[in-house]
Amino acid sequence: MNRIEEYIKDVTSEGNSALVSIDKKDMDPFVKGNDIVDAEKIVGTIETIFSSLAETLNRIIERNKSGKCNAIILDIRQSEGTEMTMDNIADIIDILSKSGKDVDIIWGLSTKKSLEPKTIELILFVGFKANEE
């Protein structure tokens, strides 16, 4: 199983307490609808996660510059007692929207009991369409 398959399995498993869930109904069409799928996991705090997300998104786009960014799925996991606000979510969506025009963005939010206090874990999937030559 490769890294992306592991992330998909992790995101679609039933082990987290989901407030807004990402499941196979989201992931299957995402994988099938893109020519290239790349992903990375980011771990940080509410104070550091935004810059880490922007850097990671830019790194994924640069790594796949032969394709056009088509869609994004972001699974947000917070430790118990950590509260992502709608303002935080809006900031995240703002970062993701810089990936390109007409990019579909799906996000989920859950609580993951195994995370250290005040920790946020993001799993970012980016789908690309192959550039037509």
N, CA, C and O atoms as a GROMACS GRO file, in nm:
protein
  532
    1MET      N    1   0.086  -0.118   0.000
    1MET     CA    2   0.000   0.000   0.000
    1MET      C    3   0.090   0.124   0.000
    1MET      O    4   0.180   0.136   0.083
    2ASN      N    5   0.066   0.217  -0.095
    2ASN     CA    6   0.148   0.338  -0.099
    2ASN      C    7   0.095   0.443  -0.001
    2ASN      O    8  -0.009   0.424   0.062
    3ARG      N    9   0.169   0.552   0.012
    3ARG     CA   10   0.137   0.658   0.108
    3ARG      C   11  -0.003   0.714   0.085
    3ARG      O   12  -0.077   0.735   0.181
    4ILE      N   13  -0.041   0.739  -0.038
    4ILE     CA   14  -0.172   0.797  -0.068
    4ILE      C   15  -0.283   0.699  -0.032
    4ILE      O   16  -0.384   0.738   0.026
    5GLU      N   17  -0.264   0.572  -0.064
    5GLU     CA   18  -0.363   0.470  -0.026
    5GLU      C   19  -0.377   0.461   0.126
    5GLU      O   20  -0.487   0.442   0.177
    6GLU      N   21  -0.265   0.474   0.198
    6GLU     CA   22  -0.270   0.473   0.345
    6GLU      C   23  -0.350   0.592   0.398
    6GLU      O   24  -0.430   0.577   0.490
    7TYR      N   25  -0.328   0.710   0.340
    7TYR     CA   26  -0.403   0.829   0.382
    7TYR      C   27  -0.552   0.812   0.354
    7TYR      O   28  -0.636   0.848   0.437
    8ILE      N   29  -0.585   0.758   0.238
    8ILE     CA   30  -0.726   0.737   0.203
    8ILE      C   31  -0.790   0.640   0.303
    8ILE      O   32  -0.902   0.664   0.350
    9LYS      N   33  -0.720   0.533   0.335
    9LYS     CA   34  -0.773   0.436   0.432
    9LYS      C   35  -0.792   0.502   0.568
    9LYS      O   36  -0.892   0.480   0.635
   10ASP      N   37  -0.694   0.584   0.608
   10ASP     CA   38  -0.700   0.654   0.736
   10ASP      C   39  -0.820   0.749   0.741
   10ASP      O   40  -0.893   0.752   0.840
   11VAL      N   41  -0.840   0.825   0.634
   11VAL     CA   42  -0.948   0.924   0.630
   11VAL      C   43  -1.085   0.858   0.628
   11VAL      O   44  -1.178   0.909   0.691
   12THR      N   45  -1.099   0.747   0.559
   12THR     CA   46  -1.230   0.684   0.545
   12THR      C   47  -1.261   0.582   0.653
   12THR      O   48  -1.368   0.521   0.652
   13SER      N   49  -1.168   0.561   0.748
   13SER     CA   50  -1.194   0.466   0.856
   13SER      C   51  -1.291   0.527   0.956
   13SER      O   52  -1.313   0.649   0.956
   14GLU      N   53  -1.348   0.445   1.037
   14GLU     CA   54  -1.452   0.488   1.132
   14GLU      C   55  -1.397   0.528   1.268
   14GLU      O   56  -1.475   0.548   1.361
   15GLY      N   57  -1.265   0.540   1.284
   15GLY     CA   58  -1.205   0.560   1.415
   15GLY      C   59  -1.214   0.698   1.475
   15GLY      O   60  -1.184   0.713   1.593
   16ASN      N   61  -1.254   0.799   1.400
   16ASN     CA   62  -1.256   0.935   1.450
   16ASN      C   63  -1.400   0.981   1.472
   16ASN      O   64  -1.493   0.932   1.409
   17SER      N   65  -1.415   1.076   1.562
   17SER     CA   66  -1.545   1.135   1.588
   17SER      C   67  -1.566   1.251   1.492
   17SER      O   68  -1.518   1.362   1.516
   18ALA      N   69  -1.638   1.226   1.383
   18ALA     CA   70  -1.651   1.325   1.276
   18ALA      C   71  -1.763   1.424   1.303
   18ALA      O   72  -1.874   1.387   1.339
   19LEU      N   73  -1.731   1.549   1.284
   19LEU     CA   74  -1.830   1.655   1.288
   19LEU      C   75  -1.881   1.678   1.146
   19LEU      O   76  -2.001   1.694   1.124
   20VAL      N   77  -1.789   1.680   1.049
   20VAL     CA   78  -1.818   1.684   0.907
   20VAL      C   79  -1.728   1.577   0.846
   20VAL      O   80  -1.606   1.594   0.845
   21SER      N   81  -1.785   1.469   0.796
   21SER     CA   82  -1.702   1.354   0.760
   21SER      C   83  -1.663   1.351   0.613
   21SER      O   84  -1.736   1.397   0.525
   22ILE      N   85  -1.544   1.295   0.589
   22ILE     CA   86  -1.498   1.257   0.456
   22ILE      C   87  -1.509   1.105   0.454
   22ILE      O   88  -1.459   1.037   0.544
   23ASP      N   89  -1.575   1.050   0.353
   23ASP     CA   90  -1.590   0.905   0.347
   23ASP      C   91  -1.565   0.856   0.205
   23ASP      O   92  -1.525   0.933   0.118
   24LYS      N   93  -1.590   0.728   0.182
   24LYS     CA   94  -1.566   0.670   0.050
   24LYS      C   95  -1.650   0.737  -0.058
   24LYS      O   96  -1.609   0.743  -0.174
   25LYS      N   97  -1.768   0.789  -0.021
   25LYS     CA   98  -1.853   0.859  -0.119
   25LYS      C   99  -1.787   0.987  -0.168
   25LYS      O  100  -1.819   1.037  -0.276
   26ASP      N  101  -1.695   1.042  -0.088
   26ASP     CA  102  -1.618   1.158  -0.130
   26ASP      C  103  -1.490   1.116  -0.202
   26ASP      O  104  -1.455   1.170  -0.307
   27MET      N  105  -1.421   1.018  -0.145
   27MET     CA  106  -1.288   0.980  -0.194
   27MET      C  107  -1.293   0.905  -0.328
   27MET      O  108  -1.210   0.932  -0.415
   28ASP      N  109  -1.386   0.814  -0.344
   28ASP     CA  110  -1.389   0.734  -0.468
   28ASP      C  111  -1.404   0.821  -0.593
   28ASP      O  112  -1.325   0.806  -0.686
   29PRO      N  113  -1.504   0.911  -0.600
   29PRO     CA  114  -1.514   0.996  -0.720
   29PRO      C  115  -1.395   1.092  -0.735
   29PRO      O  116  -1.356   1.126  -0.847
   30PHE      N  117  -1.338   1.134  -0.623
   30PHE     CA  118  -1.221   1.222  -0.627
   30PHE      C  119  -1.104   1.150  -0.695
   30PHE      O  120  -1.040   1.205  -0.784
   31VAL      N  121  -1.076   1.028  -0.653
   31VAL     CA  122  -0.966   0.951  -0.710
   31VAL      C  123  -0.993   0.920  -0.858
   31VAL      O  124  -0.905   0.936  -0.942
   32LYS      N  125  -1.115   0.876  -0.888
   32LYS     CA  126  -1.149   0.841  -1.026
   32LYS      C  127  -1.156   0.963  -1.117
   32LYS      O  128  -1.131   0.951  -1.237
   33GLY      N  129  -1.188   1.079  -1.063
   33GLY     CA  130  -1.206   1.199  -1.144
   33GLY      C  131  -1.080   1.280  -1.170
   33GLY      O  132  -1.086   1.384  -1.235
   34ASN      N  133  -0.968   1.232  -1.121
   34ASN     CA  134  -0.842   1.302  -1.141
   34ASN      C  135  -0.739   1.210  -1.202
   34ASN      O  136  -0.736   1.090  -1.172
   35ASP      N  137  -0.654   1.265  -1.288
   35ASP     CA  138  -0.549   1.185  -1.352
   35ASP      C  139  -0.434   1.157  -1.254
   35ASP      O  140  -0.372   1.051  -1.260
   36ILE      N  141  -0.408   1.252  -1.165
   36ILE     CA  142  -0.301   1.241  -1.066
   36ILE      C  143  -0.360   1.280  -0.931
   36ILE      O  144  -0.433   1.379  -0.922
   37VAL      N  145  -0.329   1.203  -0.827
   37VAL     CA  146  -0.366   1.239  -0.691
   37VAL      C  147  -0.240   1.237  -0.606
   37VAL      O  148  -0.164   1.140  -0.607
   38ASP      N  149  -0.217   1.345  -0.534
   38ASP     CA  150  -0.103   1.355  -0.443
   38ASP      C  151  -0.158   1.392  -0.306
   38ASP      O  152  -0.268   1.446  -0.295
   39ALA      N  153  -0.081   1.362  -0.202
   39ALA     CA  154  -0.130   1.389  -0.067
   39ALA      C  155  -0.013   1.404   0.029
   39ALA      O  156   0.095   1.348   0.008
   40GLU      N  157  -0.037   1.480   0.135
   40GLU     CA  158   0.058   1.492   0.245
   40GLU      C  159  -0.019   1.512   0.374
   40GLU      O  160  -0.132   1.560   0.376
   41LYS      N  161   0.047   1.474   0.483
   41LYS     CA  162  -0.007   1.494   0.617
   41LYS      C  163   0.070   1.606   0.684
   41LYS      O  164   0.193   1.613   0.673
   42ILE      N  165  -0.001   1.693   0.754
   42ILE     CA  166   0.058   1.807   0.824
   42ILE      C  167   0.012   1.800   0.969
   42ILE      O  168  -0.106   1.778   0.996
   43VAL      N  169   0.104   1.819   1.062
   43VAL     CA  170   0.069   1.819   1.204
   43VAL      C  171   0.124   1.947   1.266
   43VAL      O  172   0.240   1.983   1.243
   44GLY      N  173   0.041   2.015   1.344
   44GLY     CA  174   0.086   2.138   1.409
   44GLY      C  175  -0.016   2.185   1.510
   44GLY      O  176  -0.101   2.109   1.557
   45THR      N  177  -0.007   2.312   1.542
   45THR     CA  178  -0.102   2.375   1.634
   45THR      C  179  -0.185   2.476   1.555
   45THR      O  180  -0.156   2.502   1.438
   46ILE      N  181  -0.285   2.531   1.616
   46ILE     CA  182  -0.369   2.629   1.550
   46ILE      C  183  -0.284   2.748   1.504
   46ILE      O  184  -0.316   2.813   1.404
   47GLU      N  185  -0.176   2.777   1.577
   47GLU     CA  186  -0.090   2.890   1.544
   47GLU      C  187   0.000   2.861   1.424
   47GLU      O  188   0.037   2.954   1.352
   48THR      N  189   0.038   2.736   1.401
   48THR     CA  190   0.136   2.703   1.296
   48THR      C  191   0.077   2.636   1.173
   48THR      O  192   0.142   2.629   1.069
   49ILE      N  193  -0.044   2.587   1.183
   49ILE     CA  194  -0.098   2.501   1.078
   49ILE      C  195  -0.125   2.575   0.947
   49ILE      O  196  -0.118   2.516   0.840
   50PHE      N  197  -0.157   2.704   0.956
   50PHE     CA  198  -0.192   2.779   0.834
   50PHE      C  199  -0.071   2.798   0.742
   50PHE      O  200  -0.081   2.776   0.622
   51SER      N  201   0.043   2.837   0.799
   51SER     CA  202   0.164   2.852   0.715
   51SER      C  203   0.210   2.716   0.664
   51SER      O  204   0.257   2.705   0.551
   52SER      N  205   0.198   2.613   0.747
   52SER     CA  206   0.236   2.478   0.703
   52SER      C  207   0.148   2.430   0.588
   52SER      O  208   0.196   2.367   0.495
   53LEU      N  209   0.019   2.461   0.595
   53LEU     CA  210  -0.074   2.423   0.489
   53LEU      C  211  -0.038   2.492   0.358
   53LEU      O  212  -0.034   2.427   0.254
   54ALA      N  213  -0.011   2.621   0.363
   54ALA     CA  214   0.025   2.695   0.242
   54ALA      C  215   0.153   2.639   0.180
   54ALA      O  216   0.160   2.621   0.059
   55GLU      N  217   0.253   2.611   0.263
   55GLU     CA  218   0.379   2.554   0.213
   55GLU      C  219   0.357   2.416   0.152
   55GLU      O  220   0.413   2.385   0.046
   56THR      N  221   0.278   2.335   0.217
   56THR     CA  222   0.252   2.199   0.168
   56THR      C  223   0.175   2.202   0.036
   56THR      O  224   0.208   2.129  -0.057
   57LEU      N  225   0.073   2.287   0.027
   57LEU     CA  226  -0.003   2.299  -0.096
   57LEU      C  227   0.088   2.343  -0.211
   57LEU      O  228   0.082   2.286  -0.320
   58ASN      N  229   0.172   2.442  -0.186
   58ASN     CA  230   0.265   2.488  -0.290
   58ASN      C  231   0.362   2.378  -0.331
   58ASN      O  232   0.392   2.363  -0.450
   59ARG      N  233   0.410   2.300  -0.235
   59ARG     CA  234   0.501   2.190  -0.265
   59ARG      C  235   0.433   2.083  -0.352
   59ARG      O  236   0.493   2.034  -0.447
   60ILE      N  237   0.310   2.049  -0.320
   60ILE     CA  238   0.236   1.949  -0.399
   60ILE      C  239   0.211   2.000  -0.541
   60ILE      O  240   0.228   1.926  -0.637
   61ILE      N  241   0.173   2.126  -0.554
   61ILE     CA  242   0.149   2.184  -0.686
   61ILE      C  243   0.278   2.186  -0.767
   61ILE      O  244   0.278   2.152  -0.886
   62GLU      N  245   0.388   2.225  -0.704
   62GLU     CA  246   0.517   2.229  -0.775
   62GLU      C  247   0.559   2.088  -0.818
   62GLU      O  248   0.612   2.070  -0.928
   63ARG      N  249   0.536   1.991  -0.732
   63ARG     CA  250   0.574   1.853  -0.763
   63ARG      C  251   0.493   1.798  -0.881
   63ARG      O  252   0.539   1.707  -0.951
   64ASN      N  253   0.375   1.852  -0.902
   64ASN     CA  254   0.285   1.802  -1.007
   64ASN      C  255   0.258   1.911  -1.111
   64ASN      O  256   0.146   1.922  -1.161
   65LYS      N  257   0.357   1.989  -1.142
   65LYS     CA  258   0.335   2.104  -1.231
   65LYS      C  259   0.297   2.064  -1.373
   65LYS      O  260   0.260   2.150  -1.453
   66SER      N  261   0.306   1.937  -1.405
   66SER     CA  262   0.262   1.893  -1.538
   66SER      C  263   0.110   1.882  -1.546
   66SER      O  264   0.056   1.857  -1.654
   67GLY      N  265   0.041   1.899  -1.433
   67GLY     CA  266  -0.105   1.890  -1.433
   67GLY      C  267  -0.170   2.018  -1.386
   67GLY      O  268  -0.105   2.105  -1.328
   68LYS      N  269  -0.301   2.029  -1.411
   68LYS     CA  270  -0.381   2.143  -1.366
   68LYS      C  271  -0.456   2.102  -1.240
   68LYS      O  272  -0.526   2.001  -1.239
   69CYS      N  273  -0.440   2.180  -1.134
   69CYS     CA  274  -0.509   2.150  -1.009
   69CYS      C  275  -0.660   2.151  -1.034
   69CYS      O  276  -0.714   2.249  -1.084
   70ASN      N  277  -0.725   2.042  -0.998
   70ASN     CA  278  -0.866   2.022  -1.030
   70ASN      C  279  -0.954   2.018  -0.905
   70ASN      O  280  -1.064   2.074  -0.905
   71ALA      N  281  -0.906   1.953  -0.799
   71ALA     CA  282  -0.989   1.933  -0.680
   71ALA      C  283  -0.901   1.910  -0.559
   71ALA      O  284  -0.788   1.864  -0.569
   72ILE      N  285  -0.957   1.944  -0.442
   72ILE     CA  286  -0.886   1.926  -0.315
   72ILE      C  287  -0.982   1.864  -0.214
   72ILE      O  288  -1.098   1.902  -0.205
   73ILE      N  289  -0.931   1.768  -0.141
   73ILE     CA  290  -1.001   1.718  -0.022
   73ILE      C  291  -0.908   1.741   0.096
   73ILE      O  292  -0.791   1.705   0.091
   74LEU      N  293  -0.960   1.802   0.201
   74LEU     CA  294  -0.883   1.827   0.322
   74LEU      C  295  -0.957   1.766   0.440
   74LEU      O  296  -1.071   1.802   0.469
   75ASP      N  297  -0.890   1.675   0.508
   75ASP     CA  298  -0.945   1.618   0.631
   75ASP      C  299  -0.875   1.685   0.748
   75ASP      O  300  -0.753   1.675   0.763
   76ILE      N  301  -0.951   1.754   0.830
   76ILE     CA  302  -0.899   1.827   0.946
   76ILE      C  303  -0.932   1.746   1.070
   76ILE      O  304  -1.048   1.714   1.096
   77ARG      N  305  -0.828   1.713   1.147
   77ARG     CA  306  -0.849   1.641   1.273
   77ARG      C  307  -0.796   1.727   1.386
   77ARG      O  308  -0.686   1.781   1.378
   78GLN      N  309  -0.874   1.740   1.490
   78GLN     CA  310  -0.832   1.818   1.606
   78GLN      C  311  -0.829   1.730   1.728
   78GLN      O  312  -0.904   1.633   1.739
   79SER      N  313  -0.740   1.763   1.822
   79SER     CA  314  -0.736   1.688   1.946
   79SER      C  315  -0.858   1.725   2.030
   79SER      O  316  -0.920   1.829   2.007
   80GLU      N  317  -0.891   1.641   2.126
   80GLU     CA  318  -1.002   1.672   2.215
   80GLU      C  319  -0.973   1.803   2.286
   80GLU      O  320  -0.862   1.824   2.333
   81GLY      N  321  -1.071   1.889   2.294
   81GLY     CA  322  -1.055   2.018   2.360
   81GLY      C  323  -1.005   2.128   2.268
   81GLY      O  324  -1.006   2.244   2.307
   82THR      N  325  -0.962   2.094   2.148
   82THR     CA  326  -0.921   2.194   2.050
   82THR      C  327  -1.045   2.232   1.969
   82THR      O  328  -1.119   2.145   1.924
   83GLU      N  329  -1.066   2.359   1.952
   83GLU     CA  330  -1.186   2.404   1.881
   83GLU      C  331  -1.148   2.481   1.756
   83GLU      O  332  -1.102   2.596   1.764
   84MET      N  333  -1.166   2.419   1.640
   84MET     CA  334  -1.152   2.491   1.514
   84MET      C  335  -1.278   2.575   1.498
   84MET      O  336  -1.389   2.523   1.506
   85THR      N  337  -1.260   2.704   1.475
   85THR     CA  338  -1.374   2.792   1.457
   85THR      C  339  -1.407   2.804   1.308
   85THR      O  340  -1.327   2.764   1.223
   86MET      N  341  -1.522   2.859   1.278
   86MET     CA  342  -1.557   2.883   1.137
   86MET      C  343  -1.460   2.984   1.076
   86MET      O  344  -1.434   2.978   0.956
   87ASP      N  345  -1.408   3.077   1.155
   87ASP     CA  346  -1.306   3.169   1.104
   87ASP      C  347  -1.180   3.093   1.064
   87ASP      O  348  -1.119   3.123   0.962
   88ASN      N  349  -1.141   2.992   1.146
   88ASN     CA  350  -1.025   2.909   1.111
   88ASN      C  351  -1.051   2.834   0.980
   88ASN      O  352  -0.964   2.827   0.894
   89ILE      N  353  -1.171   2.777   0.967
   89ILE     CA  354  -1.206   2.704   0.845
   89ILE      C  355  -1.204   2.798   0.725
   89ILE      O  356  -1.154   2.762   0.618
   90ALA      N  357  -1.256   2.919   0.742
   90ALA     CA  358  -1.256   3.018   0.633
   90ALA      C  359  -1.113   3.052   0.592
   90ALA      O  360  -1.084   3.067   0.474
   91ASP      N  361  -1.023   3.066   0.690
   91ASP     CA  362  -0.881   3.093   0.660
   91ASP      C  363  -0.820   2.977   0.581
   91ASP      O  364  -0.743   3.000   0.487
   92ILE      N  365  -0.853   2.854   0.618
   92ILE     CA  366  -0.803   2.736   0.548
   92ILE      C  367  -0.856   2.734   0.404
   92ILE      O  368  -0.779   2.710   0.310
   93ILE      N  369  -0.985   2.758   0.387
   93ILE     CA  370  -1.044   2.759   0.252
   93ILE      C  371  -0.980   2.870   0.168
   93ILE      O  372  -0.959   2.851   0.048
   94ASP      N  373  -0.950   2.983   0.229
   94ASP     CA  374  -0.885   3.092   0.157
   94ASP      C  375  -0.747   3.047   0.105
   94ASP      O  376  -0.712   3.076  -0.009
   95ILE      N  377  -0.671   2.978   0.187
   95ILE     CA  378  -0.540   2.925   0.145
   95ILE      C  379  -0.558   2.827   0.030
   95ILE      O  380  -0.487   2.834  -0.069
   96LEU      N  381  -0.653   2.735   0.044
   96LEU     CA  382  -0.674   2.633  -0.059
   96LEU      C  383  -0.724   2.693  -0.190
   96LEU      O  384  -0.690   2.643  -0.298
   97SER      N  385  -0.803   2.800  -0.182
   97SER     CA  386  -0.859   2.859  -0.303
   97SER      C  387  -0.752   2.924  -0.390
   97SER      O  388  -0.778   2.953  -0.507
   98LYS      N  389  -0.635   2.948  -0.336
   98LYS     CA  390  -0.524   3.005  -0.415
   98LYS      C  391  -0.459   2.901  -0.505
   98LYS      O  392  -0.367   2.933  -0.580
   99SER      N  393  -0.507   2.777  -0.500
   99SER     CA  394  -0.450   2.669  -0.580
   99SER      C  395  -0.492   2.678  -0.726
   99SER      O  396  -0.433   2.612  -0.811
  100GLY      N  397  -0.592   2.756  -0.756
  100GLY     CA  398  -0.634   2.772  -0.895
  100GLY      C  399  -0.781   2.809  -0.905
  100GLY      O  400  -0.858   2.795  -0.810
  101LYS      N  401  -0.815   2.855  -1.022
  101LYS     CA  402  -0.953   2.894  -1.050
  101LYS      C  403  -1.036   2.768  -1.073
  101LYS      O  404  -0.988   2.672  -1.134
  102ASP      N  405  -1.158   2.766  -1.026
  102ASP     CA  406  -1.252   2.656  -1.047
  102ASP      C  407  -1.207   2.524  -0.985
  102ASP      O  408  -1.236   2.417  -1.038
  103VAL      N  409  -1.137   2.530  -0.873
  103VAL     CA  410  -1.095   2.409  -0.803
  103VAL      C  411  -1.203   2.372  -0.702
  103VAL      O  412  -1.243   2.454  -0.619
  104ASP      N  413  -1.251   2.247  -0.708
  104ASP     CA  414  -1.349   2.198  -0.612
  104ASP      C  415  -1.278   2.167  -0.481
  104ASP      O  416  -1.174   2.102  -0.480
  105ILE      N  417  -1.335   2.214  -0.369
  105ILE     CA  418  -1.276   2.190  -0.237
  105ILE      C  419  -1.379   2.122  -0.149
  105ILE      O  420  -1.491   2.171  -0.132
  106ILE      N  421  -1.340   2.009  -0.094
  106ILE     CA  422  -1.422   1.935   0.003
  106ILE      C  423  -1.340   1.926   0.131
  106ILE      O  424  -1.220   1.897   0.126
  107TRP      N  425  -1.403   1.952   0.244
  107TRP     CA  426  -1.331   1.940   0.369
  107TRP      C  427  -1.414   1.865   0.473
  107TRP      O  428  -1.538   1.863   0.467
  108GLY      N  429  -1.344   1.804   0.566
  108GLY     CA  430  -1.408   1.735   0.676
  108GLY      C  431  -1.341   1.775   0.806
  108GLY      O  432  -1.226   1.819   0.806
  109LEU      N  433  -1.412   1.761   0.916
  109LEU     CA  434  -1.360   1.797   1.048
  109LEU      C  435  -1.396   1.688   1.147
  109LEU      O  436  -1.512   1.648   1.157
  110SER      N  437  -1.296   1.641   1.220
  110SER     CA  438  -1.321   1.538   1.320
  110SER      C  439  -1.231   1.559   1.440
  110SER      O  440  -1.134   1.636   1.436
  111THR      N  441  -1.264   1.490   1.547
  111THR     CA  442  -1.182   1.488   1.667
  111THR      C  443  -1.110   1.354   1.671
  111THR      O  444  -1.172   1.248   1.656
  112LYS      N  445  -0.979   1.359   1.693
  112LYS     CA  446  -0.897   1.238   1.699
  112LYS      C  447  -0.839   1.228   1.839
  112LYS      O  448  -0.754   1.308   1.878
  113LYS      N  449  -0.884   1.129   1.913
  113LYS     CA  450  -0.847   1.115   2.053
  113LYS      C  451  -0.698   1.092   2.076
  113LYS      O  452  -0.646   1.128   2.181
  114SER      N  453  -0.630   1.032   1.978
  114SER     CA  454  -0.488   0.998   1.997
  114SER      C  455  -0.394   1.117   1.978
  114SER      O  456  -0.274   1.104   2.002
  115LEU      N  457  -0.446   1.232   1.935
  115LEU     CA  458  -0.359   1.349   1.916
  115LEU      C  459  -0.326   1.414   2.050
  115LEU      O  460  -0.407   1.413   2.144
  116GLU      N  461  -0.206   1.469   2.058
  116GLU     CA  462  -0.166   1.544   2.177
  116GLU      C  463  -0.256   1.667   2.192
  116GLU      O  464  -0.310   1.715   2.093
  117PRO      N  465  -0.272   1.719   2.315
  117PRO     CA  466  -0.354   1.838   2.335
  117PRO      C  467  -0.310   1.954   2.244
  117PRO      O  468  -0.191   1.972   2.218
  118LYS      N  469  -0.408   2.032   2.198
  118LYS     CA  470  -0.387   2.150   2.114
  118LYS      C  471  -0.321   2.118   1.979
  118LYS      O  472  -0.257   2.205   1.919
  119THR      N  473  -0.337   1.996   1.933
  119THR     CA  474  -0.276   1.954   1.807
  119THR      C  475  -0.382   1.945   1.698
  119THR      O  476  -0.494   1.901   1.721
  120ILE      N  477  -0.342   1.988   1.578
  120ILE     CA  478  -0.425   1.977   1.459
  120ILE      C  479  -0.349   1.889   1.359
  120ILE      O  480  -0.228   1.906   1.340
  121GLU      N  481  -0.420   1.797   1.296
  121GLU     CA  482  -0.362   1.713   1.192
  121GLU      C  483  -0.445   1.734   1.065
  121GLU      O  484  -0.568   1.722   1.068
  122LEU      N  485  -0.379   1.765   0.956
  122LEU     CA  486  -0.445   1.782   0.828
  122LEU      C  487  -0.395   1.675   0.732
  122LEU      O  488  -0.275   1.649   0.725
  123ILE      N  489  -0.486   1.615   0.658
  123ILE     CA  490  -0.446   1.529   0.546
  123ILE      C  491  -0.502   1.598   0.422
  123ILE      O  492  -0.623   1.610   0.403
  124LEU      N  493  -0.408   1.642   0.338
  124LEU     CA  494  -0.440   1.719   0.219
  124LEU      C  495  -0.424   1.632   0.095
  124LEU      O  496  -0.315   1.582   0.068
  125PHE      N  497  -0.533   1.615   0.020
  125PHE     CA  498  -0.532   1.544  -0.108
  125PHE      C  499  -0.552   1.649  -0.217
  125PHE      O  500  -0.642   1.732  -0.207
  126VAL      N  501  -0.469   1.644  -0.320
  126VAL     CA  502  -0.483   1.735  -0.433
  126VAL      C  503  -0.492   1.653  -0.560
  126VAL      O  504  -0.406   1.570  -0.588
  127GLY      N  505  -0.599   1.677  -0.637
  127GLY     CA  506  -0.619   1.606  -0.763
  127GLY      C  507  -0.585   1.695  -0.880
  127GLY      O  508  -0.616   1.814  -0.880
  128PHE      N  509  -0.521   1.636  -0.980
  128PHE     CA  510  -0.479   1.709  -1.099
  128PHE      C  511  -0.533   1.643  -1.225
  128PHE      O  512  -0.546   1.521  -1.233
  129LYS      N  513  -0.564   1.727  -1.322
  129LYS     CA  514  -0.594   1.681  -1.458
  129LYS      C  515  -0.467   1.697  -1.538
  129LYS      O  516  -0.397   1.797  -1.523
  130ALA      N  517  -0.437   1.600  -1.622
  130ALA     CA  518  -0.318   1.609  -1.707
  130ALA      C  519  -0.335   1.725  -1.804
  130ALA      O  520  -0.442   1.744  -1.862
  131ASN      N  521  -0.228   1.802  -1.821
  131ASN     CA  522  -0.230   1.910  -1.921
  131ASN      C  523  -0.234   1.849  -2.059
  131ASN      O  524  -0.159   1.756  -2.090
  132GLU      N  525  -0.321   1.903  -2.142
  132GLU     CA  526  -0.328   1.854  -2.280
  132GLU      C  527  -0.225   1.927  -2.362
  132GLU      O  528  -0.221   2.050  -2.363
  133GLU      N  529  -0.143   1.853  -2.430
  133GLU     CA  530  -0.033   1.910  -2.511
  133GLU      C  531  -0.086   1.952  -2.645
  133GLU      O  532  -0.011   2.003  -2.728
   0.00000   0.00000   0.00000
